[in-house]
Amino acid sequence: MQTIFQYKTFRGRPAPLITVGVRLEEKWYPVEVYVDSGAAYSILRAQIAEGVGFDYRKGEVIFAQVGDGSFIPVYLHDIEIQLGVKQFVGKVGFSEKLGVGFNLLGRMSIFEQFTICFMENDRVISFEWSDVRT
């Protein structure tokens, strides 16, 4: 099963930004994320959790290193994610210190679920999932 996403424009340039679903407090929410093969964890802005009453600070706290070499606190949770038609539980972090202009979709819990292909010339990204992996 394959899902293909068109790149979206970010600051005037095409970028692998996609919309995924996350389930918080028994409701599904669409969240735009940047697919980042260099990120170990998926990290969402804390404001997303706060806006729906999800206490993200109850998660396991880690300190993730960011691009400038500094470390930010990230609170990890196992939550339901929907990518295309596939729903699964994955490790997602929340941080009030995420300094980039977008949420991140990182490798843990995501990249092992799918074969992912960045097709830069076509400005699309594909996610292929197989029942064999579950």
C-alpha positions as CSV (number, residue, x, y, z in Angstrom):
1,M,0.0,0.0,0.0
2,Q,1.5,3.3,-1.1
3,T,0.6,6.9,-0.2
4,I,2.1,9.8,-2.2
5,F,2.3,13.4,-0.9
6,Q,3.1,16.5,-2.9
7,Y,5.7,18.8,-1.4
8,K,4.3,22.0,0.0
9,T,5.9,25.4,-0.2
10,F,7.7,26.6,2.9
11,R,9.3,30.1,2.8
12,G,9.1,30.1,-1.0
13,R,10.7,26.7,-1.5
14,P,9.3,23.2,-2.0
15,A,9.6,21.0,1.1
16,P,8.6,17.5,2.2
17,L,5.8,18.8,4.4
18,I,2.9,16.4,4.8
19,T,-0.2,16.2,7.0
20,V,-0.6,13.3,9.4
21,G,-3.2,12.6,12.0
22,V,-2.4,12.3,15.7
23,R,-4.9,11.1,18.3
24,L,-4.9,13.1,21.5
25,E,-7.5,13.0,24.3
26,E,-9.6,10.5,22.2
27,K,-9.8,12.9,19.2
28,W,-7.9,12.9,15.9
29,Y,-6.1,16.1,14.8
30,P,-4.4,17.0,11.6
31,V,-0.8,18.1,12.0
32,E,1.6,19.3,9.4
33,V,5.1,17.8,9.7
34,Y,8.4,18.1,7.9
35,V,9.6,14.6,7.0
36,D,13.2,14.7,8.3
37,S,15.4,11.7,7.8
38,G,18.0,13.4,10.0
39,A,15.7,13.6,13.0
40,A,15.7,10.6,15.4
41,Y,12.4,11.6,16.9
42,S,9.1,13.0,15.7
43,I,8.7,16.3,17.7
44,L,5.6,18.4,17.7
45,R,5.2,21.9,19.2
46,A,3.9,21.8,22.8
47,Q,1.2,24.3,21.8
48,I,-0.6,21.5,19.9
49,A,-0.9,19.4,23.0
50,E,-1.8,22.4,25.2
51,G,-4.5,23.5,22.8
52,V,-6.5,20.2,23.3
53,G,-5.8,19.7,27.0
54,F,-3.2,16.9,26.6
55,D,-0.7,17.0,29.4
56,Y,2.5,16.4,27.4
57,R,4.7,16.9,30.5
58,K,3.6,13.5,31.8
59,G,5.8,11.8,29.1
60,E,9.3,10.5,29.4
61,V,11.7,13.5,29.2
62,I,14.7,13.3,27.0
63,F,17.1,16.0,25.8
64,A,17.3,16.0,22.0
65,Q,20.2,17.7,20.2
66,V,19.2,20.2,17.6
67,G,20.9,21.8,14.6
68,D,22.9,24.4,16.5
69,G,24.3,21.8,18.9
70,S,22.2,22.7,21.8
71,F,19.8,20.3,23.6
72,I,16.0,20.8,24.1
73,P,13.6,19.0,26.4
74,V,11.3,16.6,24.6
75,Y,8.5,14.7,26.4
76,L,7.9,11.4,24.7
77,H,4.5,9.6,24.4
78,D,3.2,6.5,22.6
79,I,0.3,7.9,20.6
80,E,-1.8,6.9,17.6
81,I,-0.6,8.2,14.3
82,Q,-2.3,8.1,10.9
83,L,-0.2,8.4,7.8
84,G,-2.2,8.0,4.7
85,V,-4.6,5.1,5.4
86,K,-2.3,3.4,7.9
87,Q,-2.9,3.9,11.6
88,F,-0.4,2.7,14.2
89,V,1.0,3.6,17.6
90,G,4.3,5.5,17.5
91,K,6.7,7.4,19.8
92,V,6.1,11.2,19.5
93,G,7.7,14.0,21.5
94,F,6.4,17.4,22.4
95,S,8.6,20.4,23.1
96,E,8.1,24.0,24.0
97,K,11.6,24.7,22.7
98,L,11.3,23.4,19.2
99,G,12.8,26.3,17.3
100,V,12.4,25.4,13.7
101,G,9.3,26.7,11.8
102,F,7.6,23.3,11.6
103,N,6.9,20.1,13.4
104,L,9.2,17.2,12.7
105,L,8.4,13.6,11.5
106,G,11.6,11.7,12.5
107,R,12.8,8.1,12.1
108,M,11.7,6.4,15.3
109,S,8.4,4.6,14.9
110,I,7.9,5.9,11.4
111,F,10.8,4.9,9.1
112,E,10.6,1.3,10.2
113,Q,6.9,1.1,9.3
114,F,7.4,2.3,5.7
115,T,9.7,2.4,2.7
116,I,10.1,6.1,2.1
117,C,11.2,7.7,-1.2
118,F,12.0,11.4,-1.6
119,M,11.5,12.2,-5.3
120,E,13.0,15.7,-5.4
121,N,12.6,16.2,-9.2
122,D,8.9,15.5,-9.0
123,R,8.5,17.2,-5.6
124,V,6.8,14.3,-4.0
125,I,7.4,11.8,-1.2
126,S,6.0,8.3,-1.1
127,F,5.4,6.0,1.8
128,E,5.0,2.4,1.1
129,W,3.7,0.1,3.8
130,S,3.5,-3.7,3.9
131,D,1.6,-6.0,6.2
132,V,4.9,-8.0,6.5
133,R,6.4,-5.3,8.8
134,T,3.6,-5.4,11.5
